Amino acid sequence: MNILGIIILAIVQGIAEFLPISSSAHLIIFRDVFGIGTMSENVALIFDIALHFGTLLAIVFYFWKDLKRIVGAGFTKVKSNDGKLFWYLIAATIPAGLVGVLFQDTVDTFFRAQYVWIAILLAVVGVIIYLCDKYSKSDKDMEHVTLKDALIIGCSQVLALMPGFSRSGTTIATSRLLHINKEDACKFSFYLSLPVVAGAALVSLMHKSNLILIEQNIGMFALGIIVSFIVGYLTIGFLLKYIKNNDFKVFMWYRLILAAIVLLVIFL
C-alpha cells in the first residue's frame, strides 16, 4: 500500500474516532468502497487496530493529568468522586469487553462487508444522536455519574462493535439521555474507550500470525499510529471547544450525506 493511502486512512481515523461519525465505518468505506489504501483483509484488521492504538495514545496524552488523578484515586481514595469514577469506568467496560471477546470475529467477518447496512446505520444513528442531544437536559456532570449510569453507557457501547454506530456517538448519545452535559459526556466517552481499545490491541498481539503481519509491515503500522495520534489529539481539542456552543446537527447531516454517497457508489 502506498504512503499516501496510509496517511489518508490515519487522518480519517484520527478525526472519525472522536467525532460521532464512526471511525470503523469510515475506514471500511474509504478502503473498500472508495478504493483508498486497499490492502488484504488480514492486514486491514490489524492496521485498523494500530490506528485505534494511535488515537488511544492521543486520549492518554490529552487527558494525562486527569487520568493520572482518576487512576490514583481508584486505588487510594476509592470513595472520592475520582475513585468512584475509576471503578465505574471499569464496570462500564465489561459489557463491550465480553461481547467483543465472544463475537468480534463474527462482527469482523460479517458486518465489515455489509456496505449497505453500514450506510443505513450511518444515516439512522446520526439522526438518533442528534435527537438524543437536542431533547436531553444537561443537569448532571461527571461528579454525579452513578454506577447505573456507567453500566447503561457501557452496554450501549456494545452496539458500536457494528460499523456505522460510532462508539463515541453511541456513548455520548446515551450519556445525554442520562442528562449528562455535553462536555462531560464526551470526556466520559473518551475515558471509556481506553480499556476497550487497549484490550483489543492486547488480544490481537496474542496471535502469532498477527505479530508476523505487524513485523512484515512495521513501517506502515508505525506511520499510521503516528499520524492518527497527531490528528486525534487535535480533534479532541476541537470537539471539546465546538460542543460548548454547538449541537450535533452538523454531524447528523454529514452522516446522511456520506450514507447517500456510499449507496450511490454501490448501486451505480
N, C-alpha and C positions, 0 to 999 in steps of 0.2 A: 504494500500500500504506500502511496506517495506521502511526502511530508505534509503537503497542503491538506490532504484528506484527514490526516491525524489531527492537525491543528483545528480544522473546522469542527470535527466531532468533539474535540476537547472544549472548544469555545461553547458549543451547543450545550454540553454537559454542565459547564460552569454557570451558564445562565439559567438553564431549564431546571436544574436541581433545586434551586431556591425560589424561583418564581413558580406560581401554581399552574404550570403548563405541562407537566410530566416529562421528565428527562429521559426515561426509558422509552417512551413513545417517540420522542424526538430523535434519539439515536437510531431506532429501528427505521423510522421514516426517512431520515437523511441517508442512511446507508442502503436500505433495501428498496425504498420507493424512488428516491431521487438519485441513487447511484453514487453517493459521495462517501468515500472511504470504504469501499467494498472490500470485504475480507471473508475468510472461511467462517462457518458458523461457530466452530470451537474457539477460534481466536477471538471472534466478536464477543462471545460471552465473557471471556476473561478480560478483554480490553475494556468492556463496559464496567466491570468491577474495578479495574485500575482507575478509570476516570472517576468513579464514585469515591474511590480512596482519595483522589486529589481534592475533591470537594469536601470530604471529611476533614482533611487537613486544614482546609480553609475555615471550617467551623471552629476547629481547635485553636487556631491562631487568632481568629477574630474575637472569640469569647474566652480567651485563655484565663484571664483574671476571674471571670465569673465561674468558669468550670472548675478552676483550682479551688475556689471558695466552696462551691457546692459539693465537690467530691470530698474535700477535707471535712466539711461539716457532716457528711454522711457517715463518717466513721468516728468523729469526735464529739459532735453536737447533734445527735440523732433527732432530738425533739425540737430543734430550731427549725425555722422556715426552710433554710437551705438544706438542712439534714433531711427533713421530710421530702423535699423536692427530689433529692438524690434517689431515695428509695422508691418514690412514686415513678420516676423515670425508669428504674429497673423493672418495676412491676408492669409498667406500660409496654415494655419491650417484649415481654413474654409471649403475648398472643402472636405477634408477627414472627417472632423467633421460632415458635413451634410450627406454625403453618409453613414458614419458609423451609424448615428442615424437612417437613413431610411432603410438601407439594411443589417446591421450587422447580424441580426437574420437569414436572408436568406443565407448569406455567411456561417455562422456557421453551419446551418443545411444541406446545400448542398455541398459546396466546401470542407469542412473538411473530408468528406467521399469519395471524388473522388481521390483516391490514384494514379491512372494512370495519371490523369490530373495534379496532383501536381508534379509527376515525370517529365512530359513533360515540365512544366513551369520551373522547376529547371534547366533543360538542356538548353532550348531555351533562357531564360532570362540570364543565366550565360554567354552565348556567346554574347548576346547583351551588357551586362555590360562591358565585356572585350573590345569589338569593340568601344563602346562609349568612353571609356577611351583612348584607343590606338590612335584613329584618331582625338582626340579633342585637341585644343590648350589650353594653360594654361596662358592666358594673362589677367585674371581677378581675383582679390582677394575679400575677404569678404567686404571690404570697398566700392567696386564698384558694389556690387549686387544691382539690381534695383527692383522696385515693380513688374515689369513684370516678371523678373527672378524668384522672390519668388512665384508668383502665378502659373507659369508654373511648378516649382518644387512641389508646393503644390498639383496641380492637378495630377501630376504623382504619388504622394503618395497614391492616391485613389486606384490605381492598387494593392498596397501592401495589401489591405484587403483580396485578394485571396492568400492563402498559396502557396508558390513557387516563388512568385515575389521577395520578400525581400524588406522591407521598406527602409532599409539603402541602399541596392544595387540599387533600382529604383531611389531614390532621388539623390544618388551620381552620377549615370549614367546620369541623366537629368542635373545635375549641370555641369558635364563635357562637355555635349553637348553645354552648355551655356558658355563654355570656362573658368569656374571657376577652379582654380588649385586644385589638389587632396586633399591637407591638408584642405583647407577651404571648399571644397565640403563635406568632411567627417564631419567637425565641424558643418556646416550648417544643415546637415542631423541629427546629434545628437541633436542639439538645437531644431530642428523641431519636434522631437519625443516627447519632454516633454509635451506639451499641449495635444497631441493626446492620449498618454498613461495615463496621469493624468485624462483626461476626461472620458476615457473608464473605469478606476477604479472607478471614482465617480458615473457614471451611473450604474455600477454593484452593488455598495453599496446601491443604491436607492431601490433595490428589496429586500423585506424582506426574501424571500426564499434563496437568496444568502447569506445574513447575517447569516442565520441559518446554512447553509453549512460551512461557514467560522468558526463559533463558534464551530461546531462539529469537525472540522479538524484544529483547530488553531495551533497545534504543527507542522503539516505537512506544513501549509502555512508559518509559521514563519521560519522554516528551509529552505524552498525553496527561500524565499526572501533574507535571509542572504547569502546563497551560490551564488545565481545569482548576488547579489550585488558585492561580492568579486571578482568573476570570471569576471563579466562585467567590473569592474574598471580596472583590469589587462589587459583585452582585448582592451580597449580603448587606453591605453598606447602603447600596442603592434602595433595596426593598424596604429596609427599616426606616429610611427617610421618606420614601414615597408614600407608605401607608399612613403616615401621620396626618396627611391632608387629602388622601385619595382613597377610593374604594377599589374593588377588584373588577370593575366593568371592563377595563381595557384588556385584561387577561381573558375574560369571557369572550370578547369579540375576536381576540387573536386566536383562541382555540376554535371558534366557529369557522373562521376563515381558513385556518390550516386544515381542519377536517374536510371542508368543501374542496380544497385544492387536492388533498390526498384522494378523495373519492373520484374527482375528475381525472386525475392521473391514472388511477386504477381502471376505470371503466372506459376511458377514451384513448 
